[in-house]
Amino acid sequence: QEYMEKTNYPELETHKKLHKNMLETLTKLVNELHDLTIQEIEVILFEFIEEYFIKHIITEDKKIQ
């Protein structure tokens, strides 16, 4: 985000919202951990990592190129 700000990236506000959503999702997961089984945690973490790290990096972060 800092780099995007320095370069006046036109989609910065949208990108910030994506990051905010990512943090909210992760916070929710952490708060619910005690109610989940190990298997449920594995599935949720896998989906989170796939969505917010792999897909986000490939589709959103690469736009800055």
LINPE-V487046 format. One record per residue. N is the residue number from 1. RES is the residue in three letters. PHI is phi as a letter, one per 40 degrees, with the letter a starting at -180 (999 if undefined). NEAR is the number of other ideal C-beta (glycine too) atoms within 12 Angstrom. Layout:
n,res,phi,near
N,RES,PHI,NEAR
N,RES,PHI,NEAR
This chain:
n,res,phi,near
1,GLN,999,21
2,GLU,d,12
3,TYR,c,13
4,MET,c,22
5,GLU,c,15
6,LYS,c,10
7,THR,c,15
8,ASN,f,11
9,TYR,d,20
10,PRO,c,12
11,GLU,b,19
12,LEU,d,21
13,GLU,c,15
14,THR,c,16
15,HIS,c,27
16,LYS,c,18
17,LYS,c,15
18,LEU,c,26
19,HIS,c,22
20,LYS,c,16
21,ASN,c,19
22,MET,c,25
23,LEU,c,16
24,GLU,c,16
25,THR,c,23
26,LEU,c,22
27,THR,c,14
28,LYS,c,16
29,LEU,d,25
30,VAL,c,17
31,ASN,c,12
32,GLU,c,16
33,LEU,d,17
34,HIS,c,10
35,ASP,c,12
36,LEU,b,17
37,THR,c,12
38,ILE,d,10
39,GLN,c,10
40,GLU,c,16
41,ILE,c,18
42,GLU,d,15
43,VAL,c,15
44,ILE,c,24
45,LEU,c,22
46,PHE,d,16
47,GLU,c,18
48,PHE,c,25
49,ILE,c,19
50,GLU,c,15
51,GLU,c,21
52,TYR,c,27
53,PHE,b,21
54,ILE,c,16
55,LYS,c,17
56,HIS,c,21
57,ILE,c,19
58,ILE,c,14
59,THR,c,16
60,GLU,c,27
61,ASP,c,22
62,LYS,c,12
63,LYS,c,18
64,ILE,c,20
65,GLN,d,11
